[in-house]
């Protein structure tokens, strides 16, 4: 079996399964909306979009003569992917008229050549082929069900789809190798109308997509049915992450110094062609002493999503460059520490502590450059910057005082001033 690490979320691997064949035999195929809420399905489909541009997907529908049609969305640019996803879910819920049914079809790669999912399509378009398709689909499913992949097996009267979903992006060649190894292991070969791979080749302008799980099939005028669902831990993880992002975003809006971060975002906005990389580099140069990694990454994502000019890079490439810049910037930052600062930094044991050290040290440097030695720390602002609770930030400041990193000089006065400190780690 072709094994790869990294396809896990914060929840870890799917739970161990009993006999996969008995699981399948004991479960009746069900619509995906029997298993997940519309909001959860929307999150799943958005994940499958692979951070492609808004119009880089395929949509399925029927023409006036009821013939199935699939169109590249960017040909007419009338419907964004998010709108297509919502329309597909409404179709699955029976809320769209019969002449307005719609199917969202994600692509198994983005312009940078990466994907968060792979799929196998076992076709049965001709009479008598369903038995063969079923046998191959079950063999492939049994081959991967206990491996560290989030899997889903669905069926329709025209065949089967086996989905492998990852939290993270992997290069298309990685997926090709994995899918090919599965097909080889079950004694088959990729063949149009028999077993088709998604992705099936290195990415070009479009390639072929696979209808999102459980969506309406324009060919049969019915929705796919889920036979085995191993996505629940994954969907719970991305739903939890989405709730956390929304919560932190609302807190940042309320507590982070809006004028200051607003000035930074304005200064490094992508508004001129061929400046994206330079603007991202400048943004990372400021953010690494203002926020933790996760908060900075959200801001870099916001920077890209609010650009006013076209860029050759897509969001996935933009964020990949952010990760590399962030790593290099932290290495360079470590080299600026004095011997005592480096010793104090090495004593810290958690990421929030290290983030806080970096941010508070910048408070000290800013105060020093302004001719002063003292600076204030807003507990709630620090909490938002490093992604912890206000109480946790207060305890962290107390620990820094005990370690001799900072020293309080003016006490907190409710509704009047924050606590002031001196930097004593140098």
N, C-alpha and C positions, 0 to 999 in steps of 0.2 A: 504493500500500500504506500502510495506517495504521501508522506507526512510533512507538514509544515507547521511551525508554531506561529502564534500571534493572532489567531482568529478567536479572540476571547474578548469579553467586555469586563466591566468591573465585577459582574456576577460570576465570572469564571466559566468553565465548560458546562455544557448541558448535563443534566443529571444522568446517572447511569440508567440504562434501560434494561428491562427484561427482554425476553425473546422478541426481536423486532417483528418477526413474522406473525407472532400471536397478537402483538399490538395492532398490526394492520388488519388481521382477520376479525378482531373484536371491535373495530371502530368503523362506524358508518361514515361515508364521505359527507362532509358538512360545508356549507358556505363559510367563507372566511369571516363574515360579519356575525356568525354564531360564536366565533372564537375571540374576536377582537372588536373593540368599539370603533366607530368611524374615525375618531381622533387617532387611535393607535394605528389603524390602517394607513391613515394619511402620513403619519410619522414614518412608517415602514416604507411606503412608496417614495417618500422624499429622500430617504436614505438610499434607495435603489437608484435614484436619479444620478448618483455618482458626482454630485457637484458640477454637473454639466451646465452650460448656459441655459437660460430660461426656455429657449425654443429648440434646444437640441434633444429631441425625443421623437417618437413615432406615435401617431394616434390611429385607432381603428374605429371604423363605423360602417354603415351600410348605405349604398346609393339608393336612388329611387326605385330601382328594380330589385332591391334587397340583396345585391351582390356585395360581398365583403370587400372593403377598401382599407388599405393602410397607407398613410401619407406622412412624409417627413414634415414636422411642424414648422421648421424654419423656412419652408417654401412660401408660406403666406403670412407667417408671424401674427396670427390672430389670437392664439391661445397659448399662454405660458404653461409650463409644466405644472405649476401649482394649481392653475385653473383646470387643467386636464385631469389631474388627480382628483380634485373635488367632484368633477363631472362624472368620472368613472365610479366613484363611490356612490353618488346619487343614482347612477344606473343600476349598480348592484343592489341598492335599497329599493328599487322600483319607483323612484321619484321622477324619472325622466320619461317622456312619451316614447312609444315604440319607434317612432321615426327619428328620435333624438338620442338613441343609445350611443354610448361612447366608451372606448377602452384606452387606457393609458399604457404605453409600451416603453419601458426604460431601455436605454442602450447599455451594453456591457463594457463600456469604456468611455473615458473622457478624452479631450484633446491632448492631454499629457500622457495618455496611454496607461491609465490606471483604472481599477474597478474595485468595488466593495462586494461584488457578487459574481458567481458563475452559475451556469445552468445547463441542464441536459434536456433535450426535447425528444421524446420517443413518439414518433408519428404513427398514426393509423388512419390514413386518409382513404384507403381502399378497403372494401369488404374482406374480412378474413385476416386483416393485419393487426387487429386489436390484441389478439392472444400473444403474438410475437412482441408487440410493444409493451404489453403488461409484464411479460417475463423478463425482458431487459430492464424495465424500470424497477422491478422488485429486486433484481440482482444488484443493480447499481445502488439502490437505497440501502440494502443490507450490507453493502461494501463500505458505506460511509457513515451509517447511523451512529456507531460507537466511536467515531473519530471526532476530534475537537472542532467540528463545524456545526453551525446552526443550520439545520436542514428542514426542508418542507417538501412534501410530495403531494401533488395535486393531479386531478384527472378530469377529462372531458371525453365525450364520445369519440373524439378524434385522436386520443393519445394521452400521454403523461408528461408532466414537467417535474424535474427534480432540481430544487434550488439549494445552493450552498451560499450562505451569507456571512460576511465578515464585518466586524466593527471597523476595521482599518482598510485602507487602500493597499492593493497589491498590483504590481506590474502585470499587464496583459499576458506576457510570456509565462509568468508564474501560474496564472489561471489555466492557460493552454496546456501546460505540462500536467497540472493536476487533473483536469478533465480528461485528457488523453489517457492518463494512467488508469482512471476509473473505467473508461470504455474498453481498454485493453484487458483489464482484469476480469471483465464480464464476458470476454470472448467475442467482442464486437469491434467494428471499425466505424469511424465517422462516415456517414453517408446521407445525402439529402433524402428526406422522406423516411429515414429509418432512425438514425441517432444523429442529432445535430448539436453542436457545441456552441455555447455563448459565454465568452467570446470565441469566435471560430478562427480568428486571424488577427494579425497586428492591426491596430486601429487605423482607419483611413477617415474620410470625411464623415461617414455615417456607420456603415456596417448594418447588421441586422439586430433587432431587439427581440425581447421575449415579453409577451404580455404579462403585466404585473399579476402576482398571485391572486387567484379568486375573482379576477375580472371577467366581464362579459366577453364572450367569444362571438365576433361578427359572423363567423362561418356557421355556427350551430344555433345562434340566438339563445344561448344559455350561459350561465356563469360556471367557471371551473369550481370543482369541489375539492376540499382539502381532505386527503386520506390520512396523512401523518403530519403533525405540526410539532416541530422542535424549535420554533422561533420564540416561544413565550419568554424564556430568560433574556433573550436578546431584546425583544420589544420592551420588556419591563425596564431593561437597562437604559435604552435610548429615551423612553418616556420619562424615567427618573432624571436623566441628564437634561432633558428639555425643561422639566419643572425647575431644576436647579439653575439653569441658565436664565430662565424667566425671573426667578427670585433674585438672583444676583444682579441681573440687569436693572431690576426695579430699585434695588438698594443702591446700586452705583449711581443711578439717575438722581436719587434723593440725597446721597451723602458725599460722593466724590466731588471735589471742587470742579464744578462744571465749566467755569470760565477757563481754568487752566487746561483741562483735557480738551476743551473745545478749541482753544488756541492751537494746541498740538495737532489735532485732527485737521484744522483748517490749514496749518502750515504744510502738512504732509499729505494733503488731498491729492488724488490722481486726476488732474484736470488738463494736463498737457501730454500729447502723444509721446511715446518712447521715454517716459519718466517713471513708470511704475516701479521698477527695481530700485531706482535711486530714492524715491519717496518712501518705499518700504524700509530701506536701509536707514534712512533718517528717522522714521517712526520707531523702529526697534531701538535705535540709539537713545531715544528718550524714554521709551516704555520700560526698558530693563531696570531702571532705577525708580519706577513709579508703581509698577504692578507685578503681581505674580505671573507665571507663565500663562495660565488659563485665561486670566483677564486680558492680558496683552494679546493673546491669540484671537479673542473675540473682537478686540479693537482692530486688529489687522484684517480680520474678515470683514468688519464693517467698512474699513477703508476701501477694500476691493469692491464690495457690493454697492458703494456709493460713488464709484468713479464716474466721470462724465465723458470719458473718451474710450474708444475701443483699445483692447490690449491683445497681444498675441498669446500671452499666458492666460490660463483659466484659473478659477479659484483654487483648485487642487495644487497647481504649480505655485501660486502665490503663497499658499500656506506652507508648502514644502520649503520654499525659500525662507519664509519666516522662521521655521524650525531651525534651519541651518544658521541663519543670521543670529538667532537667539542664543544658540549654543556657542557660537564664536564670540559673541559679545560678553557672555558670562565668563568665558576663559580669559578674555582680555581684562575684564573687570577684576578678576582675582589677582592679576598681576599688579594692580594699582594699590593693593593693600599693604600697609606697613607690616612689619614682622609681628607686632603685638596684635594688630587687627586680624591678621591671618590666623594667629593662634586662637584668638577668641572665636573666630568664624568656625574653626575646626571643632570647637566644643559643642556647636549646635547640632541637634540630632534630627530635626524635622524640616521639611520644606517650608512651612510657614515661618519658622524661626529664621531660616536663611533668607527668605524673601524679605522679612521685616528688617533684618540686619542691613541688607542692601538699600532698602528704601530709607530707613532712618539715617544711615550714613550719608545719604544724599541730602536729607534735611540739614544735617550738620555742615556739609560742604557748602550748601546754599547760604546758610547763616554766616559761615566764615567769610565767604566771598562778599557778603553784604556788610562786613565789618563787625559782626556780632558773634557770640559764642553759644547763645542759647536758642532753642527752637521749641515750638510746641508740637505735641502729638495729639491729634483727635482720635480717640479710641475707635469710634465707629468708622471713620474714614480709613484708618489703618486696617480695620477688619475687612472692609470691602476690597481694599487693594490686594489683600493676600488671601481672600476667600474663606474667612473663618467668622465666628460669631463675635459680637462686641465684647462679651464676657471673656472669650478666649483671647482677644487682643489685649484686654486689660491684664490678664494673667501673664501674657507674654512680656508686656512692658515691665511687670514686676520681676519676672525672671531675669530680664536683661539688666535690671538694677542690681540684683543679687550677684550676677556674673561680672559686674563692673563694666558693662558696655555703655550704659547711660546712667546719669545721676539727676534726680529731680531737683529743680531749683525754685520753681514756683508751683504751689498746689493748685489743683482744679477748683474753680469757683462756679457753681451751677449757674447756667444761663449768662455767664460773663466771660470766662476764659477756660481754655484747656490747660492741662498740666504742661509746664515747661521743663526742658531737660538740657543737660550738657552731654556731649559725646566724650566718654572717658576710655573708649577702647583703643585709642591711638597711643 
